[in-house]
Amino acid sequence: MALDACGKPERQLIRFIPEEELIPGVAQWKPGVCTQCRAGCGIEVRVMEGEAEVTRHGQVGLLSMGLAKKLEGNSSHPVSQGGLCAWGQAGLQVTYNPDRIRFPLRRSGPRGSGEYQEISWEEAIKDLASHLPSAKPAGKAAPVAFLTQPLRDHRGVLIEHFLAALGAPPAVKFEFFEQTVLRRANELSFGHYQLPTFDLANANYVISFGADFLGTWNSPVSQNRGYGTMRQGRPGLRGNFVQVEARMSQTGANADEWVYAKPGTEGLLALGLAHVILSEKLRPADAAGQAGAQIDGWSKGLADYTPEAVEKSTGVEAARIVRLAREMAAHAPAVALIGGASLAQTNGLANALAANALNALLGSVGKPGGMSFTPQAPVADFVPAKEGLSVRALCEGILAGSAPVEALLIYNANPAFASPPAWRVREALEKVPFIASFGSFVDETSILSDLILPDHSYLESWVDNIPESGTTQAVASLAPPAMNPLHHTRAMPDVLLDVAHQVGGDVGKALPWKTYQDVLQAAFDPLRSHPGSVSAKAADDFWSEVQSKGGWWSAGIKGSPAAQAAHRLPAPAKVSEPQFDGAAQEYPFSFLPYASLQFGDGTHANLPWMQEMPDTISTAMWSTWLEINPQTAERMGIQQGDLLEVASQHGKLQAPALIAPGIAPDVVAMPVGQGHEHYGRYASNRGANPIKILAPQAEPETGALAWASTRVKITRAGKKGELILFGGGLREWPREYRHR
Amino acid sequence: MAHQWGMVIDEDRCTGCEACVAACHAENNIATVGDHEAARGRAMHWIRVERYYEGDFPEIKVKYRPVPCQQCSDAPCEPVCPTYASYHNAEGLNAQVYNRCIGTRYCANACPYLVRFFNFFNPVWDKPLDLQFNPDVSVRSVGIMEKCTFCIQRIKTAEINAKAEKRPLKDGEFNPACVQSCPTGAMVFGDLNDPESRVSRLSRSSRGTTLLSELGTHPKVTYLKRDTWHNGQNA
């Protein structure tokens, strides 16, 4: 321990360091913004002096520089409140990942071969600019498409400006676990096209319909914070938590009462509960307001949704429905959450509207202990982008020739990995003459690119984020780079500005900023006139205080309550039973892919810490598996680790069996995230990808993929699979069940 | 009086999110062993989240329990070490002196909590993953036993800083990496010799219990068992 020997190190060590304020052995804490998911947690980066092999001007050398050593939650940030999740902790391995692309690349082999040669940034920018139209084509859209992850920051804003200047359509946003259905439902019920925020800390009764809110869904860190307080943070008062789902998730395992409902019938159960509350007059009938009016038969007391009728479709006993309804009505504030597989059904929107109406009936909208909407920080020029064209429609247009794309730009979206085969994403992308990627890694989508302009990591860049949910304050997070770039990379927004200036003409004029830093400074300036966490009023002082605090948040603004909705469905929603792909006789199991605690949608599969972190429910590492009910497994003669073939009407895969006591007998589940072909050394050729056997069924109103609506059959492949478990406990399960 | 570092883990708050597991790896330079070694039971996690099932579908109950080293007051790992590599320090920690360790693995054998991990090989970090190393924590090599230290590097830093500023340590002034990252506030760390510290007060809770208490190891980690719901009131 150097510290033990030397006392206060900065008094004793000789200062000889190239980076101005760094003292060897002494840590500096710099603000940061986590980009590992969309929640937008504020973080703190521990920066210390170290020696790194870096590339500068094409030369590799050893440089003494400030290096990020540890990430923590920013305790003053309204979303993270000092906590940080496992993905956030593993963020260091994004920056230091050995498979990061270190310099601009131009394809040298056939497309998809992964053969590239290094080029200079000047060449790369010139090359990209030469593939873009310099003037808006008259009367039609420019044949340029931008495919990106959904962004809650000014990178997204800049992309839209860039596309508008080119005369191209808005960016195509893609993530596998898309939230379109819930946003649309909230727009219809409450007038906010936005994900909800829950005040769990003050709730007395929480019922969640399939939402993995303590694991991977929405704003996990802030939801975990609230949950902890709900359980043990209020002397003498402990909230109850009921989870409804078909497979016990990491979140559901925490429930006081876990309720099994058949997949896709969560909305029916919500209306069954509402029926009891209405018929027993436990809450005023008009309390649901507009959210209730969206449901067919609400004004008539939901006559079709008696507990007996709902029992038939959901499998939840009528007496239990009555008891749950009475409990939640008696224990205000009570709040309902819906998410995940409940919405990824053909009746997903109706399910969400039903849960929204239940919330409104319970009187929990815009109230403490209920749900609200995060007010959006009044930064300049930030319009939370609506979902544009879908990837599916983009690919259909390319394949049919009706909407050809001459140049495609990709930013951290990987639909070639995370889309059902029927979308034919790879086939469509192969038809595009020119593809450029800004990503830091070669993945299944970016391996098709002709040009790679690698981005900095989020610890090396200016980062901002306007959280969509997770707090009742308006927040605009911001952080300057915590460290200098390791490699010969450049921040995507800066490259975009350079390309625009290279293209010149109207495109150059439409993006007048020199750097992304200028964009952010201009965007944050209007916050000066609003009361908030930053006290400085002069423009320059304000700007430096925002940077040092990791952003701006409003003083004491409460979450937005329901607003008047501008849109309505043509007719009130009827919550019907979900439609599944595959006949039940031939395909007896509902197939439930779910967001992995380790990898999310697969984005984090290239981080070795995440590969080796045991999954909480299974304790599995470096693996994929198929979760199957113990009785079902016994009936089929399946033992833990047996390799199974899982087949839908759209494909098949192999995965080892995991005997899981918390899954329904006619449901099998599989985590998403493994099964990469191209995603670096840690993720490639490992496990199987459940998305590749999904049916292309969609929720009809929004067009969102109904990823939980595929049915499968299972056969034994006749050997053991690769299932690596950290915990030994589960190994005893099969034998125990055999003796029953 | 010397500090006696202890921890309270509230099973009613813990949601099994594993933030503590990832935070521990990042703080303590714990090696990733890879699939081949992990399949042989050689993965190293100084803290793990145990998951217990009770009942049959659909009446299933689950309990999570994060388990770091219990820092026993009467630790079975200490007397078995022939080289005094595992020893009891003045502040109540079961410390491991890596450069005394000769890899007999007696301590791991004796530990009833299975929280000691052996380096079967020299760890490998593909460059530049080595840049993530915390310079305050030494990297262990082949043949060495390693374990949770309650982040002794953070304890020492805080003690040195307080001493330099001529003031006593404040309760909650610093935390081990797992406690700091925990988003639910399920873990509380502090000085058990200070009767007013949060960890002392919580460890006297009626929900408090220790793991395998019948063994007489006197752990310094207290678990608060899961609460039940009785119409909105605490049980």
Interface residues (C-beta under 8 A of the other chain):
Chain A: M1 A2 L3 D4 G7 K8 G25 M48 G50 A52 E53 L67 A68 K69 K70 L71 E72 G73 S80 G82 G83 L84 C85 A86 W87 G88 Q89 A90 L92 Q93 Y96 N97 P98 N204 Y205 L214 G215 P220 V221 S222 N224 R225 Y227 G228 T229 R231 Q232 G233 P235 G236 L237 R238 G239 N240 M248 Q250 T251 A253 N254 D256 W258 V259 Y260 A330 H331 L486 L597 P608 W609 M610 Q611 E612 M613 P614 T616 I617 T619 M621 W622 S623 N629 P630 Q631 P661 G662 I663 A664 P665 R681 R686 E722 I724 F726 G727 G729
Chain B: D10 D12 R13 T15 G16 C17 E18 A19 V21 A22 A23 H25 A26 E27 T32 V33 G34 D35 A38 A39 A43 H45 R48 V49 E50 R51 Y52 Y53 G55 D56 F57 P58 I60 K61 V62 Y64 D126 K127 P128 L129 D130 L131 Q132 F133 N134 P135 D136 Q153 K156 T157 I160 A164 A177 Q180 S181 C182 P183 T184 G185 A186 L224 D227 T228 W229 N231 G232 Q233 N234 A235
